[in-house]
């Protein structure tokens, strides 16, 4: 039988499939649809120190081959998460990656301290890339110095793997991966949603209350694959890829481009039972191609003939 396990820094995942933050609740909501222990990891909704209301409706708009959202990082806050959600996740033997958000650098540090002492937390994903809130987060994620500062500050106060989530809304995402690596990150995850908007032409008003939001879904996948490929070539730490994944073939594309693991987000809203289907598809591929370990696929893209063709022309 093929080995589906992958390594993210010091953390071993049973398989490369992770439930993306914001698309899987806190994990417990989907326990009736999927055995959480069979996932590589569950990435929580973004957590601030205190509960957060998020943006008023409308907050979600369907788009061609995708979804536009401006939830505004609504959440219950870290203390309620530890008290109310984490016990059930431990009981269900989930691997828990906690997505943390901050309006200030100090908030990221305090969240890291609190979660480092919580039983059942396996890694921290630093949300420095949400495009639809005005404070904190994205301010760090769009600045190389800001990215370095928040990653290094969190690195100093936690023993947990640190995984900054990078924004695609920059001109050179690979440079942000390098800054993260230099600051002590164990891995990087990308991409978060693309800044976008939609307008109701009859009323001439924005369809989202926040005016702009984040675009996800299959429409962004080719761009996300390219960015994963660029980052994998720029750093030595693992890259976790995401963006429009809806099938085993999509997962394999990311792995071959250089992702060690992937996160499935928007597709989970379409089919909450997607997980076993994707895992079975990966197993079938490995058997057909006589590949013993899924980790052996990572970064195996062959661009030699294409590069020769490009340079000769």
C-alpha positions in Angstrom: 0.0 0.0 0.0 1.3 3.5 -0.8 2.5 5.8 1.9 0.4 8.9 2.0 2.2 10.6 5.0 4.0 13.9 4.5 6.3 16.0 6.8 5.7 19.7 7.6 8.7 20.7 9.6 8.6 18.5 12.8 4.9 17.6 12.2 4.0 14.4 10.4 0.6 14.4 8.6 -1.1 11.1 7.8 -1.8 12.4 4.3 -1.4 15.7 2.4 -5.1 16.8 2.7 -5.8 19.7 5.1 -9.2 21.5 5.6 -8.6 25.1 4.8 -9.3 27.9 7.3 -12.6 29.5 7.0 -14.1 26.7 4.9 -14.5 24.0 7.6 -15.8 25.8 10.6 -13.8 24.8 13.7 -13.7 21.2 12.4 -16.4 19.9 14.8 -19.2 21.1 12.5 -18.1 18.6 9.8 -17.5 15.6 12.1 -20.8 14.0 10.9 -19.6 14.1 7.3 -15.9 13.0 7.7 -13.8 11.2 10.2 -11.5 14.1 11.3 -8.7 11.7 12.2 -8.5 10.6 8.5 -7.5 14.2 7.4 -4.0 15.3 7.3 -5.0 18.3 9.4 -7.9 20.6 10.3 -7.1 24.3 10.0 -9.4 26.3 12.3 -11.3 29.4 11.4 -9.2 32.5 12.1 -8.9 33.3 15.8 -8.3 36.7 17.4 -7.9 37.1 21.2 -11.5 38.3 21.5 -14.7 37.3 19.7 -15.3 39.1 16.5 -18.6 39.9 14.7 -17.2 40.2 11.2 -18.9 42.2 8.4 -22.7 42.6 8.0 -24.5 40.9 5.1 -24.1 40.5 2.2 -20.9 38.5 2.8 -20.8 35.9 0.0 -21.3 36.1 -3.7 -21.1 33.3 -6.3 -18.8 34.1 -9.2 -18.0 32.2 -12.4 -16.0 29.2 -11.2 -15.6 30.6 -7.8 -16.8 32.4 -4.7 -16.3 36.0 -3.4 -16.4 36.4 0.3 -16.0 39.2 2.8 -16.8 37.4 6.1 -14.5 39.7 8.0 -12.9 37.0 10.1 -16.0 36.4 12.3 -15.0 34.2 15.2 -15.4 33.1 18.8 -12.0 34.1 20.0 -9.2 32.0 21.3 -10.4 31.3 24.8 -13.8 30.0 23.7 -12.1 27.9 21.1 -9.9 26.2 23.7 -12.8 25.7 26.1 -15.6 24.7 23.6 -14.0 23.3 20.4 -10.6 21.8 21.3 -11.9 19.1 23.7 -14.1 17.5 21.0 -11.3 17.8 18.4 -8.9 16.0 20.8 -11.6 13.3 21.3 -11.9 12.8 17.6 -8.1 12.6 17.2 -7.9 15.5 14.8 -4.6 17.1 13.9 -5.2 20.8 14.6 -3.5 23.7 12.9 -4.8 26.9 14.4 -5.1 30.0 12.2 -4.3 33.0 14.2 -5.1 36.7 13.3 -3.9 39.9 14.8 -4.6 43.6 14.6 -1.1 44.1 16.1 2.1 42.2 16.4 1.5 41.8 20.1 -1.8 40.1 19.5 -0.1 37.5 17.3 2.5 36.9 20.0 -0.1 36.6 22.8 -2.2 34.1 20.7 0.9 32.0 20.1 1.7 31.9 23.8 -1.8 30.9 24.8 -2.2 28.2 22.1 1.3 26.8 22.9 0.0 25.8 26.3 -3.2 24.2 25.0 -3.4 20.4 24.7 -4.2 19.3 21.2 -2.8 22.2 19.2 -0.2 20.9 16.6 0.8 23.9 14.6 0.1 27.6 14.1 -0.9 29.2 10.8 -0.3 32.9 10.8 -3.0 34.7 8.9 -1.2 37.7 7.5 -3.1 37.7 4.2 -6.8 38.2 4.7 -7.8 40.7 2.0 -11.1 41.9 3.4 -10.2 43.5 6.8 -8.5 46.8 7.0 -6.5 46.4 10.2 -3.5 44.2 11.0 -3.1 40.9 9.0 -2.8 42.0 5.4 -0.6 45.0 6.5 2.0 42.5 7.7 1.5 40.2 4.7 2.1 42.9 2.1 5.4 44.1 3.6 8.6 42.0 3.6 9.7 43.6 6.9 6.2 43.1 8.4 6.2 39.5 7.4 9.7 38.9 8.9 8.8 40.8 12.1 5.6 38.8 12.8 7.0 35.4 12.0 10.2 36.0 14.0 8.2 37.4 17.0 5.9 34.3 17.0 8.8 32.0 16.5 10.4 33.3 19.7 7.5 32.4 21.9 6.3 29.0 20.7 7.6 25.5 20.2 4.9 24.7 17.7 5.5 24.7 13.9 4.9 28.2 12.5 3.3 28.5 9.1 2.7 32.0 7.7 -0.2 32.1 5.2 0.9 34.2 2.3 -1.1 36.6 0.2 -1.2 36.4 -3.6 -1.9 40.2 -3.7 1.8 41.1 -4.2 4.1 41.2 -7.2 6.7 38.6 -6.0 5.3 36.1 -3.6 8.5 34.1 -3.5 10.3 36.9 -1.8 7.7 36.7 1.0 8.4 33.0 1.3 12.1 33.7 1.6 11.4 36.4 4.3 9.3 33.8 6.2 12.0 31.2 6.0 14.7 33.7 7.2 12.4 34.6 10.2 12.2 30.9 11.3 9.0 29.6 9.7 8.7 25.8 9.5 6.6 26.1 6.3 4.5 28.5 4.3 1.0 28.1 3.1 -0.4 29.8 -0.1 -2.4 31.2 -1.5 -5.0 33.2 0.4 -7.8 34.7 -1.7 -7.4 37.3 -4.4 -8.8 40.8 -3.8 -11.8 41.2 -6.0 -15.3 42.8 -6.2 -18.7 42.3 -7.8 -21.3 45.0 -8.7 -25.1 44.7 -9.1 -25.6 46.5 -12.4 -29.3 47.2 -11.7 -28.7 49.0 -8.5 -25.1 50.0 -9.3 -24.1 49.0 -5.8 -21.4 46.6 -4.7 -22.8 43.1 -4.0 -20.7 42.8 -0.8 -21.3 45.1 2.2 -17.5 45.5 2.4 -17.3 46.5 -1.3 -14.3 44.2 -1.9 -13.7 40.6 -0.8 -11.6 37.6 -1.5 -12.0 35.4 -4.6 -11.5 31.6 -4.2 -12.5 28.5 -6.2 -11.3 26.9 -9.4 -10.9 30.2 -11.2 -7.8 31.0 -9.2 -6.2 27.5 -9.3 -3.7 28.0 -12.3 -2.4 31.2 -10.6 -2.0 29.4 -7.3 -0.2 26.5 -8.9 2.3 29.0 -10.5 2.9 30.7 -7.1 3.5 27.4 -5.3 6.0 26.5 -8.1 7.8 29.8 -7.6 7.9 29.6 -3.8 9.1 25.9 -3.9 12.1 27.0 -6.0 12.9 29.9 -3.6 12.9 28.2 -0.2 13.9 24.9 1.4 11.0 24.7 3.9 7.8 22.9 2.9 5.1 24.7 0.9 1.4 24.1 1.5 -0.6 24.8 -1.6 -4.2 25.8 -1.9 -6.6 27.5 -4.4 -9.5 26.0 -6.2 -8.7 22.3 -5.5 -11.7 20.1 -6.2 -10.3 16.7 -7.3 -7.4 14.3 -6.8 -6.0 15.6 -10.1 -5.9 19.1 -8.7 -4.1 17.9 -5.6 -1.5 16.1 -7.7 -0.9 19.2 -9.8 0.0 21.1 -6.7 2.2 18.4 -5.4 4.1 18.0 -8.6 4.5 21.8 -8.7 6.2 21.7 -5.3 3.6 21.6 -2.6 4.2 19.1 0.2 0.6 19.3 1.4 -2.6 21.0 0.2 -5.6 22.7 1.7 -9.1 22.2 0.3 -11.5 25.1 0.9 -14.3 26.2 -1.4 -14.9 22.7 -2.8 -15.9 21.6 0.7 -19.0 23.8 0.5 -20.0 22.1 -2.8 -19.3 18.5 -1.5 -18.6 18.0 2.2 -17.8 14.3 1.4 -15.0 15.2 -1.0 -12.2 14.0 1.3 -12.5 10.2 0.8 -13.0 10.7 -3.0 -9.8 12.7 -3.3 -7.8 10.3 -1.1 -8.9 7.4 -3.2 -8.0 9.2 -6.4 -4.5 9.9 -5.0 -4.1 6.2 -4.0 -5.2 5.1 -7.5 -2.7 7.5 -9.1 0.2 6.3 -7.0 -0.6 2.7 -7.8 -0.9 3.3 -11.6 2.4 5.2 -11.7 4.1 2.8 -9.3 5.0 5.5 -6.8 5.5 4.2 -3.3 5.3 7.4 -1.3 3.2 10.5 -2.1 6.1 12.6 -0.8 8.1 11.3 -3.8 5.9 13.3 -6.1 6.7 16.7 -4.5 8.4 19.1 -6.9 8.8 16.5 -9.7 7.7 18.7 -12.5 9.9 18.3 -15.6 10.4 21.6 -17.3 13.6 20.8 -19.1 12.1 20.4 -22.6 9.9 23.5 -22.2 12.9 25.6 -21.0 15.0 24.4 -24.0 12.1 25.2 -26.4 11.7 28.7 -24.8 15.4 29.5 -25.0 15.8 28.2 -28.6 13.0 30.3 -29.8 
